[in-house]
């Protein structure tokens, strides 16, 4: 594997399996590259919400907008420059606000391989 640089323009966005809202993921590094992690960008339309039990450790860096992550009765709202870590096995609700949100993410292991 070689050193590479990415921008959001490098991401091919698609809806995650099982999701039907305006929430898209675009991997720029994944299992096809031979490394142990997936790296990509996420786009959340305005006022979107997804519920998921995490099959991987997931780290999101908020680039634009705001997201609120709810887990175990606790809400955390994060904005640009803030990082949210969601451990494997945690059940979370991720909600975007009026302006939507853009994130960068890293998962371990690859989220696509961990889906049922």
C-alpha positions in Angstrom: 0.0 0.0 0.0 1.3 3.5 -0.8 0.7 6.9 0.8 -2.3 8.6 -0.7 -4.4 11.8 -0.2 -8.2 12.0 -0.6 -10.9 14.7 -0.8 -14.6 14.3 -0.7 -14.6 14.3 -4.5 -12.9 10.9 -4.4 -15.8 9.3 -2.6 -18.5 7.4 -4.6 -21.5 7.8 -2.3 -24.1 5.1 -1.8 -26.8 4.3 0.7 -25.8 1.8 3.4 -27.6 -1.6 3.2 -30.8 -1.5 5.2 -31.0 2.3 5.2 -33.6 4.2 3.2 -33.0 7.8 4.2 -30.8 10.5 2.9 -27.7 9.1 4.6 -24.8 8.1 2.3 -21.4 6.7 2.8 -18.4 6.9 0.4 -15.4 4.7 1.1 -12.0 5.9 -0.2 -10.1 3.1 1.5 -11.5 -0.3 2.3 -11.0 -4.1 2.1 -10.1 -3.9 -1.6 -7.0 -1.9 -0.7 -5.6 -4.6 1.6 -5.4 -2.6 4.8 -7.2 -3.3 8.1 -9.5 -0.2 8.2 -12.1 1.5 6.1 -11.8 5.3 5.6 -14.5 7.4 4.0 -16.9 10.3 4.0 -20.5 10.4 5.1 -23.3 12.7 4.0 -26.4 13.3 6.1 -29.3 15.2 4.6 -31.3 17.6 6.8 -33.2 16.0 9.7 -32.2 12.4 9.0 -32.0 9.6 11.6 -30.6 6.2 11.5 -30.6 3.5 14.2 -27.9 0.9 14.2 -26.1 -1.6 16.4 -22.5 -1.2 15.5 -20.8 -4.3 14.0 -17.4 -2.4 14.0 -15.6 0.3 16.0 -16.6 3.6 14.2 -14.9 7.0 14.5 -16.6 10.0 12.9 -15.0 13.4 12.5 -17.7 16.1 11.9 -16.6 18.3 9.0 -19.8 20.3 8.4 -23.1 20.7 10.2 -24.0 18.9 13.4 -25.0 15.4 14.4 -26.5 14.1 17.6 -25.6 10.6 18.7 -27.8 8.9 21.2 -26.8 5.8 23.1 -27.9 4.3 26.5 -30.1 7.3 27.3 -27.3 9.9 26.6 -27.3 12.4 23.8 -24.1 13.9 22.4 -24.1 16.7 19.8 -21.0 17.2 17.8 -20.0 19.9 15.3 -17.1 20.8 13.0 -13.8 19.6 14.3 -15.3 17.3 16.9 -14.8 13.5 17.0 -17.3 10.8 18.0 -16.2 7.3 18.8 -18.9 4.6 18.7 -17.6 1.2 20.1 -18.5 -2.1 18.4 -21.7 -3.6 19.9 -23.1 -0.2 20.9 -26.7 0.6 19.8 -26.9 4.2 18.6 -29.2 6.7 16.9 -27.5 9.2 14.7 -29.5 12.3 13.9 -28.7 15.2 11.6 -30.0 18.7 12.2 -31.6 21.3 9.9 -28.5 21.9 7.8 -27.5 18.2 7.4 -23.9 17.1 8.0 -20.7 15.9 6.4 -18.3 13.5 8.2 -15.1 11.7 7.7 -15.0 8.2 9.2 -12.7 5.3 10.1 -14.0 1.8 10.9 -12.2 -1.2 12.2 -12.6 -3.8 10.9 -14.2 -3.1 7.5 -17.9 -2.2 8.0 -19.0 -3.7 4.7 -17.5 -7.1 5.6 -19.2 -7.0 9.1 -22.7 -6.5 7.8 -25.0 -9.6 8.2 
